Amino acid sequence: MDSLTHRPHAWRRDELTLHTAYHQGRFGFVELSIGRNIYGAVHHPFGVGYQAGAEVRVDRPTLVGWKVGGYFTFGSAMGMQVIRYQEAAMGCTVIRPEIGIGVFKTKVSYAYNVNLSPSRLDGISTHMVSLSHAFRLKRLSKKGPSE
């Protein structure tokens, strides 16, 4: 039996999403990813998402970061991404933890790129503020009192 049937005001959505973001540090980057988001409310709003895609530096589009990541929101937001930046034959890999505020599929967070490569590619921000939202492409399921 589904635990949501015992909580009349609880609801949940499961969606395939287009995850969009803007990251501003020393340099600005835009992101587009395909992901999956599960969000809803029991006692408090929550969201869980993961995605795979790319981010591009706004003023230097030859610098591309291929990425996978995930996050959860519950009023606060926490997440982690692994990014492989490439420009021509040069590249580096970073891990990006993030913390901030978020509800459902939207979050504002502070992020820090931790270099995992022996050398760092020039043109990547170390510290940044990120604004992101996941737009629904397809609803996978809907559970709750409004079914």
C-alpha positions as CSV (number, residue, x, y, z in Angstrom):
1,M,0.0,0.0,0.0
2,D,1.3,3.5,-0.9
3,S,2.2,5.5,2.2
4,L,0.7,8.6,0.5
5,T,-2.8,7.2,0.9
6,H,-2.6,7.7,4.7
7,R,-1.7,11.4,4.3
8,P,-4.5,13.2,2.5
9,H,-2.5,16.4,1.8
10,A,0.6,14.6,0.7
11,W,1.5,14.7,-3.0
12,R,4.3,13.7,-5.4
13,R,5.3,14.3,-9.0
14,D,7.8,12.4,-11.1
15,E,9.0,14.2,-14.3
16,L,11.5,14.1,-17.1
17,T,12.9,17.6,-17.1
18,L,15.0,20.2,-19.0
19,H,17.3,21.5,-16.3
20,T,18.5,25.1,-17.0
21,A,21.0,27.1,-14.9
22,Y,23.2,30.2,-14.9
23,H,26.4,30.1,-12.9
24,Q,28.1,33.4,-12.1
25,G,31.6,33.6,-10.6
26,R,34.6,35.3,-12.1
27,F,33.1,34.0,-15.4
28,G,29.5,33.3,-16.4
29,F,28.3,29.9,-17.6
30,V,24.9,28.7,-18.9
31,E,23.7,25.1,-18.5
32,L,21.3,22.8,-20.3
33,S,20.8,19.3,-19.0
34,I,18.2,16.5,-19.3
35,G,17.2,15.0,-15.9
36,R,14.6,13.5,-13.7
37,N,12.9,15.2,-10.8
38,I,10.7,13.8,-8.0
39,Y,9.2,16.5,-5.9
40,G,6.2,17.0,-3.7
41,A,5.1,17.6,-0.1
42,V,4.4,15.5,3.0
43,H,4.9,17.8,6.0
44,H,7.3,20.0,4.1
45,P,8.1,20.6,0.4
46,F,10.9,18.4,-1.0
47,G,12.6,17.7,-4.3
48,V,15.2,15.3,-5.6
49,G,16.8,15.7,-9.0
50,Y,19.6,14.3,-11.1
51,Q,20.7,15.3,-14.6
52,A,23.4,15.0,-17.3
53,G,24.3,17.7,-19.8
54,A,26.7,20.6,-20.5
55,E,27.5,24.1,-19.5
56,V,29.2,26.7,-21.7
57,R,31.1,29.8,-20.8
58,V,29.0,32.8,-22.0
59,D,31.8,34.9,-23.5
60,R,34.0,31.9,-24.7
61,P,31.6,29.2,-26.1
62,T,34.6,27.0,-27.0
63,L,35.0,26.2,-23.2
64,V,32.5,23.4,-22.5
65,G,31.9,21.5,-19.3
66,W,30.3,18.0,-19.7
67,K,28.5,17.2,-16.4
68,V,26.5,14.8,-14.3
69,G,25.0,15.7,-11.0
70,G,22.2,15.6,-8.5
71,Y,20.6,17.6,-5.7
72,F,17.9,17.7,-3.2
73,T,15.7,20.5,-1.9
74,F,13.8,20.9,1.3
75,G,13.7,24.6,1.8
76,S,17.5,24.3,1.8
77,A,19.3,22.8,-1.1
78,M,22.4,20.5,-1.4
79,G,24.0,19.0,-4.4
80,M,27.0,17.6,-6.1
81,Q,28.2,17.6,-9.7
82,V,31.2,16.1,-11.6
83,I,32.3,18.2,-14.6
84,R,34.8,17.5,-17.3
85,Y,35.8,20.9,-18.9
86,Q,37.2,20.8,-22.4
87,E,38.6,23.4,-24.7
88,A,40.4,22.1,-27.8
89,A,42.7,19.3,-26.6
90,M,43.1,20.7,-23.1
91,G,40.8,19.8,-20.2
92,C,40.4,19.2,-16.5
93,T,37.9,17.5,-14.2
94,V,36.3,19.2,-11.2
95,I,33.8,18.1,-8.5
96,R,31.3,20.9,-7.5
97,P,29.6,20.7,-4.1
98,E,26.8,23.2,-3.7
99,I,24.6,24.5,-0.9
100,G,21.8,27.0,-0.8
101,I,18.1,27.5,-0.8
102,G,15.6,25.6,-2.9
103,V,12.0,24.5,-3.2
104,F,10.8,21.7,-5.5
105,K,12.7,22.1,-8.8
106,T,14.2,25.6,-8.3
107,K,17.3,26.5,-6.3
108,V,19.8,29.3,-5.6
109,S,23.2,28.0,-4.4
110,Y,26.8,28.7,-3.7
111,A,29.1,26.3,-5.4
112,Y,32.9,25.7,-5.4
113,N,34.8,23.9,-8.1
114,V,37.4,21.5,-6.5
115,N,40.0,20.5,-9.1
116,L,40.6,16.8,-9.5
117,S,43.2,17.1,-12.4
118,P,46.9,17.7,-12.1
119,S,46.5,21.1,-13.7
120,R,43.5,23.5,-13.9
121,L,42.2,24.8,-17.2
122,D,42.3,28.6,-17.4
123,G,38.9,30.3,-17.6
124,I,36.9,28.3,-15.0
125,S,35.4,30.0,-12.0
126,T,36.4,28.7,-8.5
127,H,33.6,30.2,-6.5
128,M,30.1,30.9,-8.0
129,V,26.5,31.5,-7.3
130,S,24.0,29.4,-9.3
131,L,20.4,29.9,-10.2
132,S,18.6,26.8,-11.6
133,H,15.2,25.5,-12.5
134,A,14.0,22.2,-14.1
135,F,11.2,22.5,-16.7
136,R,8.9,19.6,-17.2
137,L,9.3,17.8,-20.5
138,K,7.1,14.7,-19.6
139,R,5.2,13.7,-16.5
140,L,6.1,10.2,-15.4
141,S,3.7,9.9,-12.5
142,K,1.4,11.9,-10.3
143,K,0.2,10.8,-6.9
144,G,-1.8,12.7,-4.3
145,P,-5.2,14.1,-3.5
146,S,-5.6,15.9,-6.9
147,E,-5.4,12.7,-9.0
